[in-house]
Amino acid sequence: MKKLFLNGALVLTISGFLCKILGAFYRIPLSNILGVEGIGLYQMIFSLYSLALVVAGGAVPTSMAITIAKMRANCYGNVKKVFSKYFFISFSFGVLFFLIFLIFAPIISNLQGNSLATLGYRYMSFAVLFSSLLAPFRGLFQGYENMTPTAISQIIEQFFKLALGLTFAYLFSKVSLQAGVAGAMLGITISEALSFIYLFVSARFFNKQVKNYNDYTPNIMKNYFLIFVYVAIIPAISAVDSFLVVNLLNLNFSAKISTELFGIQSGMVNSLINFPVIFSLAISMALLPSLAYNSAKNNSKEVCRKISESLNLVWLIILPCLLAFYVLAPTIMQLAYPNLTANLLNTSVELLRFSCVQMIFIALLQITASILQASGKTKFLIFNLLIFAVVKIAITAILVSSVNFNIFGLVISNIIFYSLTSLTNLIYLLKLYKLKINYKKIIFPLVFISLMFIPCLIIQNLSVNLFLKLFLLFLIGIGFYVTPVFYFKLFNVKSIKN
């Protein structure tokens, strides 16, 4: 079990980083191909696409992984019947959203504040259909803690989205801006179809390993519904933002400028912010079936150990990422988006520096949410998210409509939402498992990062070669952070091997 957890975390971490690298290579040139307004349109569509994915099948892999892990632990149930039920749910929602986006694309884009998104929605409808087919197959593999097919399917998605999405966006953008956005969505559709073909073939070979203990089929609806509500909340918030933000910015700016500001924050800055968080996402995905299995076996000691080590690991990784993004923000934005005007570049640098604090709380939310789901506390998780989602939307509406805050109001509301939800989850978990906080492992890394701040800022402002600058920053990181972390035994060699 321990080996499966470690291998799963490793596979998902490696594939996650590969996907994020491919995603960065996709989003950055896509932004340069479509322009700031084009990436704003793309993000308007992608926000609803993400919500549709969650509704159609987002809860399926997680719910299936927990259900199958418990069935294996207790040696009961019919896995194939469980798979059939989840497949029916996922595919039904996929067909529903396919028809909604295909038929009502003009109405949806007009409600968002920019009718140019219509064509993109129609191309995107096919991507939702194929994505709904992927979910039950991923849930089957993850339930057996076989993370490799999920990882490979994700890489297939990202690779072909990169290759085909950029190609179609470039060719179609010669016709018009909206055609370029539609081309990018066509690339996503084909990548989803190819990923589904791979998982379908893999499942045919894996079918021999699926063990049906008896004909009993557990009731999946309660577990599925709770996870469905949870995974839908954050994409739903993003979807609300896609309707709310551009329309509120239109009160003080033109539709073009409003779309550009939304594109910078949601398309450019967030794609960079989400890169380091993939590590915590990989750990949280691998934790779910493992903790569910150990919880079913009443192995509380192993559960507590994994919780503590996972939280500590994420903390040590995210802190230097936060510092790097803040210090290197001007360099990162200049390299990633060289076509930005001076004003938009300055705005993007400020947004990146302001937004990077989200990384800590997003990572913490991912880990704590997985632990709560595996512990059977999904109701608390949902209640917590819903309360602060209402607060976040209210703050967004107030601040974004102000000419003084404008798009920065969205950043503020995001930070408030992620910090309150993640910290509340953490406090609940500490009480639930009677975990003790090791203040040494929290405070010492903060001290090391603080000591690095001034030297890193000085080097960033030096007029030297970029590679020399990065090499000097690397040496400071080794001397001020990595070495002290090992010297004070904040992270042992055994954990590094794991």
C-alpha positions as CSV (number, residue, x, y, z in Angstrom):
1,M,0.0,0.0,0.0
2,K,2.8,2.4,0.9
3,K,4.6,1.5,-2.3
4,L,1.5,2.2,-4.3
5,F,1.0,5.6,-2.7
6,L,4.6,6.6,-3.3
7,N,4.6,5.4,-6.9
8,G,1.2,7.1,-7.5
9,A,2.4,10.4,-6.1
10,L,5.6,10.2,-8.1
11,V,3.9,9.3,-11.4
12,L,1.3,12.1,-10.9
13,T,4.0,14.6,-9.9
14,I,6.2,13.9,-12.9
15,S,3.2,13.9,-15.3
16,G,1.8,16.9,-13.6
17,F,5.0,18.9,-14.2
18,L,5.2,17.7,-17.8
19,C,1.6,18.8,-18.3
20,K,2.2,22.2,-16.7
21,I,5.3,22.7,-18.8
22,L,3.3,21.8,-22.0
23,G,0.5,23.9,-20.7
24,A,2.8,26.9,-20.2
25,F,4.3,26.4,-23.7
26,Y,0.7,26.3,-24.9
27,R,-0.8,29.2,-23.0
28,I,2.1,31.6,-23.6
29,P,2.4,31.3,-27.4
30,L,-1.4,31.1,-27.6
31,S,-1.6,34.5,-25.8
32,N,0.9,35.9,-28.3
33,I,-1.0,34.5,-31.3
34,L,-4.5,35.6,-30.1
35,G,-3.4,38.8,-28.4
36,V,-4.6,40.1,-25.1
37,E,-8.2,40.5,-26.2
38,G,-8.2,37.0,-27.8
39,I,-6.9,35.3,-24.7
40,G,-9.6,37.2,-22.7
41,L,-12.2,35.6,-25.0
42,Y,-10.5,32.2,-24.7
43,Q,-10.7,32.5,-20.9
44,M,-14.3,33.5,-20.9
45,I,-15.1,30.3,-22.8
46,F,-12.6,28.2,-20.9
47,S,-14.2,29.1,-17.5
48,L,-17.5,27.6,-18.6
49,Y,-15.7,24.7,-20.2
50,S,-14.1,23.9,-16.9
51,L,-17.4,24.1,-15.1
52,A,-19.0,21.8,-17.7
53,L,-16.1,19.3,-17.3
54,V,-16.7,19.2,-13.6
55,V,-20.5,18.7,-13.9
56,A,-20.1,16.1,-16.7
57,G,-17.4,14.0,-15.0
58,G,-15.3,15.9,-12.6
59,A,-16.6,14.1,-9.5
60,V,-16.5,10.7,-11.2
61,P,-12.7,9.8,-10.9
62,T,-12.6,10.9,-7.2
63,S,-15.9,9.2,-6.2
64,M,-14.9,6.1,-8.1
65,A,-11.4,6.0,-6.6
66,I,-12.9,6.2,-3.1
67,T,-15.7,3.6,-3.8
68,I,-13.4,1.1,-5.4
69,A,-10.7,1.5,-2.8
70,K,-13.2,0.7,0.0
71,M,-14.5,-2.3,-2.0
72,R,-11.0,-3.7,-2.3
73,A,-10.3,-3.1,1.4
74,N,-13.5,-4.9,2.5
75,C,-13.5,-7.5,-0.3
76,Y,-17.1,-6.9,-1.5
77,G,-19.0,-5.6,-4.5
78,N,-19.0,-5.7,-8.3
79,V,-16.5,-3.2,-9.8
80,K,-17.8,-3.6,-13.3
81,K,-21.3,-2.7,-12.3
82,V,-20.0,0.3,-10.4
83,F,-18.1,1.4,-13.5
84,S,-21.3,1.1,-15.7
85,K,-23.2,3.4,-13.3
86,Y,-20.5,6.1,-13.3
87,F,-20.2,5.9,-17.1
88,F,-23.9,6.5,-17.5
89,I,-23.8,9.5,-15.2
90,S,-20.8,11.0,-16.9
91,F,-21.9,10.4,-20.5
92,S,-25.5,11.7,-19.9
93,F,-24.1,15.0,-18.6
94,G,-21.7,15.2,-21.5
95,V,-24.5,15.0,-24.0
96,L,-26.5,17.6,-22.1
97,F,-23.7,20.2,-22.1
98,F,-22.8,19.4,-25.7
99,L,-26.4,20.4,-26.8
100,I,-26.5,23.4,-24.5
101,F,-23.3,25.0,-25.8
102,L,-24.0,24.1,-29.4
103,I,-27.5,25.6,-29.4
104,F,-27.3,28.5,-26.9
105,A,-23.8,29.7,-27.7
106,P,-24.9,33.2,-28.9
107,I,-27.0,33.8,-25.8
108,I,-24.2,32.7,-23.4
109,S,-21.6,34.9,-25.1
110,N,-23.9,37.9,-25.0
111,L,-24.5,37.4,-21.3
112,Q,-20.8,37.4,-20.7
113,G,-20.4,40.8,-22.3
114,N,-18.7,39.9,-25.6
115,S,-20.6,38.2,-28.5
116,L,-17.3,37.3,-30.2
117,A,-17.1,34.1,-28.1
118,T,-20.0,32.4,-29.9
119,L,-18.0,30.4,-32.4
120,G,-15.6,29.2,-29.7
121,Y,-18.4,27.8,-27.7
122,R,-19.7,25.7,-30.6
123,Y,-16.3,24.2,-31.2
124,M,-15.9,23.6,-27.4
125,S,-19.2,21.7,-27.1
126,F,-17.5,18.6,-28.8
127,A,-14.6,18.8,-26.3
128,V,-17.1,18.5,-23.4
129,L,-18.6,15.3,-24.9
130,F,-15.2,13.5,-25.2
131,S,-14.1,14.7,-21.8
132,S,-17.2,13.1,-20.2
133,L,-16.0,9.8,-21.6
134,L,-12.6,10.1,-20.0
135,A,-13.7,10.4,-16.4
136,P,-15.0,6.9,-15.6
137,F,-11.9,5.2,-17.1
138,R,-9.6,7.4,-15.0
139,G,-11.7,6.6,-11.9
140,L,-11.3,2.9,-12.5
141,F,-7.5,3.0,-12.7
142,Q,-7.2,5.4,-9.7
143,G,-9.4,3.1,-7.6
144,Y,-6.7,0.5,-8.0
145,E,-4.1,3.1,-7.3
146,N,-2.7,2.7,-10.9
147,M,-2.0,6.4,-11.7
148,T,0.0,5.7,-14.8
149,P,-2.9,5.6,-17.3
150,T,-4.3,8.9,-15.9
151,A,-0.9,10.4,-16.1
152,I,-0.3,9.3,-19.7
153,S,-3.8,10.4,-20.8
154,Q,-3.1,13.9,-19.3
155,I,0.2,14.1,-21.2
156,I,-1.5,13.1,-24.5
157,E,-4.1,15.8,-23.9
158,Q,-1.6,18.5,-23.3
159,F,0.8,17.5,-26.1
160,F,-1.9,17.4,-28.8
161,K,-3.6,20.5,-27.3
162,L,-0.2,22.2,-27.7
163,A,0.5,21.0,-31.2
164,L,-3.0,21.2,-32.7
165,G,-4.4,24.1,-30.6
166,L,-1.5,26.4,-31.6
167,T,-1.6,25.3,-35.2
168,F,-5.3,25.8,-35.6
169,A,-5.3,29.1,-33.6
170,Y,-2.6,30.5,-35.8
171,L,-4.2,29.4,-39.1
172,F,-7.8,30.4,-38.1
173,S,-6.7,33.8,-36.6
174,K,-5.8,34.9,-40.1
175,V,-9.5,34.9,-40.8
176,S,-10.6,36.7,-37.7
177,L,-10.0,36.9,-33.9
178,Q,-13.1,34.8,-33.0
179,A,-12.0,32.2,-35.5
180,G,-8.6,32.0,-33.9
181,V,-10.2,31.3,-30.5
182,A,-12.4,28.7,-32.1
183,G,-9.3,27.0,-33.6
184,A,-7.8,26.7,-30.1
185,M,-10.9,25.0,-28.9
186,L,-10.8,22.6,-31.9
187,G,-7.3,21.6,-30.8
188,I,-8.6,20.8,-27.3
189,T,-11.5,18.7,-28.8
190,I,-9.1,16.5,-30.8
191,S,-6.7,16.1,-27.9
192,E,-9.6,14.9,-25.6
193,A,-10.7,12.4,-28.3
194,L,-7.2,11.0,-28.6
195,S,-6.8,10.7,-24.8
196,F,-10.1,8.8,-24.6
197,I,-9.0,6.4,-27.3
198,Y,-5.8,5.7,-25.2
199,L,-7.7,5.1,-22.0
200,F,-10.3,2.9,-23.7
201,V,-7.6,0.6,-25.1
202,S,-5.7,0.5,-21.8
203,A,-8.9,-0.4,-20.0
204,R,-9.5,-3.4,-22.3
205,F,-6.1,-4.8,-21.2
206,F,-6.6,-3.8,-17.5
207,N,-10.0,-5.5,-17.5
208,K,-8.5,-8.9,-16.5
209,Q,-7.2,-7.4,-13.2
210,V,-10.6,-6.1,-12.1
211,K,-11.9,-8.4,-9.4
212,N,-15.6,-8.7,-8.7
213,Y,-16.1,-10.1,-5.2
214,N,-19.8,-10.6,-5.4
215,D,-22.9,-9.2,-7.1
216,Y,-23.5,-6.5,-4.5
217,T,-23.3,-3.0,-5.9
218,P,-22.9,-0.2,-3.3
219,N,-25.0,2.9,-3.4
220,I,-22.8,5.4,-5.1
221,M,-25.2,8.4,-5.3
222,K,-24.6,9.9,-1.9
223,N,-20.8,9.8,-2.2
224,Y,-21.0,11.0,-5.8
225,F,-23.3,13.8,-5.0
226,L,-21.2,15.2,-2.2
227,I,-18.0,15.1,-4.2
228,F,-19.9,16.5,-7.2
229,V,-21.0,19.5,-5.2
230,Y,-17.5,20.0,-3.9
231,V,-15.7,19.8,-7.2
232,A,-18.3,22.1,-8.9
233,I,-17.9,25.0,-6.4
234,I,-14.6,26.4,-7.6
235,P,-15.3,26.1,-11.3
236,A,-18.7,27.6,-10.7
237,I,-17.0,30.6,-9.0
238,S,-14.8,30.9,-12.1
239,A,-17.8,30.7,-14.3
240,V,-19.5,33.5,-12.2
241,D,-16.4,35.5,-12.6
242,S,-16.5,35.1,-16.4
243,F,-20.0,36.6,-16.4
244,L,-19.4,39.2,-13.7
245,V,-15.9,40.6,-14.2
246,V,-16.0,41.8,-17.8
247,N,-19.5,43.3,-17.3
248,L,-18.4,45.1,-14.2
249,L,-15.2,46.4,-15.9
250,N,-17.4,47.6,-18.7
251,L,-18.8,50.2,-16.3
252,N,-15.4,52.0,-16.3
253,F,-13.7,50.7,-19.5
254,S,-14.4,49.7,-23.0
255,A,-15.4,46.1,-23.8
256,K,-11.9,45.6,-25.4
257,I,-10.0,46.9,-22.4
258,S,-12.2,45.0,-20.0
259,T,-11.6,41.7,-22.0
260,E,-7.9,42.4,-22.0
261,L,-7.7,43.0,-18.3
262,F,-9.7,39.8,-17.6
263,G,-7.4,37.9,-20.1
264,I,-4.2,39.1,-18.3
265,Q,-5.4,38.0,-14.9
266,S,-7.2,34.8,-15.7
267,G,-5.3,33.7,-18.8
268,M,-1.7,34.9,-18.3
269,V,-1.1,35.4,-14.6
270,N,-3.2,32.4,-13.3
271,S,-1.6,30.0,-15.8
272,L,1.8,30.9,-14.2
273,I,0.5,30.9,-10.6
274,N,-0.9,27.4,-11.1
275,F,2.4,25.9,-12.2
276,P,4.0,25.3,-8.8
277,V,0.7,24.1,-7.3
278,I,0.8,21.0,-9.5
279,F,3.0,19.3,-6.8
280,S,0.3,19.7,-4.2
281,L,-2.3,18.5,-6.7
282,A,-0.4,15.3,-7.4
283,I,0.0,14.6,-3.7
284,S,-3.7,15.3,-3.0
285,M,-4.7,12.9,-5.8
286,A,-2.5,10.2,-4.6
287,L,-3.6,10.7,-1.0
288,L,-7.3,10.1,-1.7
289,P,-7.4,6.4,-2.4
290,S,-4.6,5.7,0.0
291,L,-6.2,7.5,2.9
292,A,-9.6,6.0,2.1
293,Y,-8.0,2.5,2.2
294,N,-6.3,3.1,5.5
295,S,-9.4,4.8,7.0
296,A,-11.4,1.7,6.0
297,K,-8.7,-0.5,7.8
298,N,-8.9,1.9,10.8
299,N,-5.2,2.5,10.5
300,S,-5.2,6.0,12.1
301,K,-1.5,6.1,12.8
302,E,-0.6,5.7,9.1
303,V,-3.3,8.3,8.2
304,C,-1.9,10.9,10.6
305,R,1.7,10.2,9.3
306,K,0.7,10.8,5.7
307,I,-1.2,13.9,6.5
308,S,1.7,15.5,8.4
309,E,4.4,14.6,5.9
310,S,2.2,15.8,2.9
311,L,1.5,19.2,4.6
312,N,5.2,19.6,5.5
313,L,6.3,18.7,2.0
314,V,4.0,21.1,0.3
315,W,5.0,24.0,2.6
316,L,8.7,23.5,1.9
317,I,8.1,23.5,-1.9
318,I,5.6,26.4,-2.2
319,L,7.6,28.9,-0.2
320,P,10.6,29.3,-2.5
321,C,8.2,29.3,-5.5
322,L,6.4,32.2,-3.9
323,L,9.6,34.1,-3.5
324,A,10.8,33.3,-7.0
325,F,7.5,34.5,-8.6
326,Y,7.6,37.8,-6.6
327,V,11.2,38.6,-7.3
328,L,11.3,37.5,-10.9
329,A,7.9,38.8,-11.9
330,P,9.2,41.4,-14.4
331,T,11.6,38.9,-16.0
332,I,8.9,36.2,-16.2
333,M,6.3,38.4,-17.8
334,Q,8.8,39.9,-20.3
335,L,10.0,36.4,-21.4
336,A,6.6,34.8,-21.5
337,Y,4.6,37.7,-23.1
338,P,7.0,39.8,-25.2
339,N,4.2,41.4,-27.2
340,L,2.6,43.2,-24.3
341,T,2.5,47.0,-24.4
342,A,4.4,48.8,-21.7
343,N,1.2,49.6,-19.8
344,L,-0.2,46.1,-20.0
345,L,3.3,44.7,-19.0
346,N,3.4,46.9,-15.9
347,T,-0.1,45.8,-15.0
348,S,0.7,42.1,-15.5
349,V,3.8,42.4,-13.3
350,E,1.8,44.0,-10.5
351,L,-0.9,41.3,-10.9
352,L,1.6,38.5,-10.8
353,R,3.3,39.8,-7.6
354,F,0.0,40.4,-5.9
355,S,-1.5,37.0,-7.0
356,C,1.4,34.8,-6.1
357,V,0.4,34.6,-2.4
358,Q,-2.6,32.5,-3.6
359,M,-0.2,29.6,-4.3
360,I,0.2,28.8,-0.6
361,F,-3.5,28.8,0.1
362,I,-4.5,26.9,-3.1
363,A,-1.9,24.2,-2.3
364,L,-3.2,24.0,1.3
365,L,-6.8,23.8,0.1
366,Q,-6.0,20.9,-2.3
367,I,-4.3,18.8,0.4
368,T,-6.9,19.5,3.1
369,A,-9.8,18.9,0.7
370,S,-8.5,15.4,-0.2
371,I,-7.9,14.5,3.4
372,L,-11.5,15.6,4.3
373,Q,-13.0,13.7,1.4
374,A,-11.1,10.5,2.3
375,S,-12.1,10.9,5.9
376,G,-15.8,11.1,5.1
377,K,-16.0,14.8,5.9
378,T,-17.1,16.1,2.5
379,K,-20.2,17.8,4.0
380,F,-18.0,20.1,6.1
381,L,-15.8,20.8,3.1
382,I,-18.8,21.8,0.9
383,F,-20.4,23.9,3.7
384,N,-17.1,25.7,4.2
385,L,-16.6,26.4,0.5
386,L,-20.1,27.6,-0.1
387,I,-20.0,30.1,2.7
388,F,-16.8,31.7,1.5
389,A,-17.8,31.4,-2.1
390,V,-20.7,33.8,-1.4
391,V,-18.3,36.1,0.4
392,K,-15.8,36.0,-2.5
393,I,-18.5,36.8,-5.1
394,A,-19.8,39.7,-3.1
395,I,-16.2,41.1,-2.7
396,T,-15.6,40.7,-6.4
397,A,-18.8,42.6,-7.3
398,I,-17.9,45.5,-4.9
399,L,-14.2,45.9,-5.8
400,V,-14.1,45.1,-9.5
401,S,-16.9,47.7,-10.1
402,S,-14.6,50.4,-8.5
403,V,-12.3,52.2,-10.9
404,N,-9.6,52.3,-8.2
405,F,-9.5,48.5,-7.8
406,N,-10.8,47.2,-11.2
407,I,-9.1,43.9,-12.0
408,F,-7.2,43.9,-8.8
409,G,-10.5,43.5,-7.0
410,L,-10.6,40.0,-8.5
411,V,-7.2,39.2,-7.1
412,I,-8.2,40.4,-3.6
413,S,-11.4,38.3,-3.6
414,N,-9.4,35.2,-4.7
415,I,-6.8,35.6,-2.0
416,I,-9.6,36.1,0.7
417,F,-11.5,33.0,-0.6
418,Y,-8.5,30.6,-0.8
419,S,-7.0,31.7,2.5
420,L,-10.3,31.5,4.5
421,T,-11.3,28.1,3.1
422,S,-7.9,26.4,3.4
423,L,-7.2,27.7,6.9
424,T,-10.6,26.7,8.1
425,N,-10.1,23.2,6.7
426,L,-6.7,22.9,8.4
427,I,-8.1,23.9,11.8
428,Y,-10.9,21.3,11.5
429,L,-8.4,18.6,10.5
430,L,-6.1,19.4,13.5
431,K,-9.0,18.9,15.8
432,L,-10.3,15.9,14.0
433,Y,-7.1,13.9,14.1
434,K,-5.7,15.6,17.2
435,L,-2.6,16.6,15.2
436,K,0.0,18.8,16.8
437,I,1.6,21.7,14.9
438,N,5.3,21.5,14.6
439,Y,6.0,25.2,14.7
440,K,9.7,24.7,14.0
441,K,8.8,23.3,10.5
442,I,6.6,26.3,9.8
443,I,8.6,29.2,11.2
444,F,12.1,28.1,10.2
445,P,11.4,27.9,6.4
446,L,9.7,31.4,6.7
447,V,12.8,32.8,8.3
448,F,15.1,31.3,5.6
449,I,12.9,32.7,2.9
450,S,12.9,36.1,4.6
451,L,16.7,36.2,4.7
452,M,16.8,35.5,1.0
453,F,14.4,38.3,0.0
454,I,16.8,41.3,-0.1
455,P,19.7,39.5,-1.8
456,C,17.4,38.0,-4.4
457,L,15.8,41.4,-5.1
458,I,19.3,43.0,-5.5
459,I,20.4,40.3,-8.0
460,Q,17.1,40.7,-9.9
461,N,17.8,44.4,-10.4
462,L,21.4,43.9,-11.6
463,S,22.1,44.7,-15.2
464,V,23.7,41.3,-15.9
465,N,23.1,38.3,-18.3
466,L,19.9,36.5,-17.5
467,F,21.6,33.1,-17.1
468,L,24.2,34.6,-14.7
469,K,21.3,36.2,-12.8
470,L,19.5,32.8,-12.5
471,F,22.8,31.1,-11.5
472,L,23.3,33.6,-8.6
473,L,19.8,33.2,-7.5
474,F,20.2,29.4,-7.5
475,L,23.3,29.7,-5.3
476,I,21.4,31.9,-2.9
477,G,18.6,29.3,-2.8
478,I,21.1,26.5,-2.0
479,G,22.9,28.5,0.7
480,F,20.0,30.2,2.4
481,Y,17.2,27.6,2.0
482,V,18.1,24.1,0.9
483,T,21.1,23.7,3.2
484,P,19.4,25.0,6.4
485,V,16.3,22.9,5.7
486,F,18.5,19.7,5.8
487,Y,20.8,21.0,8.6
488,F,17.8,21.6,10.9
489,K,16.2,18.3,9.8
490,L,13.1,20.0,8.6
491,F,13.0,17.3,5.9
492,N,14.7,14.0,6.2
493,V,16.4,11.9,3.6
494,K,13.8,9.1,3.8
495,S,11.1,11.6,2.8
496,I,13.2,12.8,-0.1
497,K,13.5,9.2,-1.3
498,N,9.7,8.8,-1.0
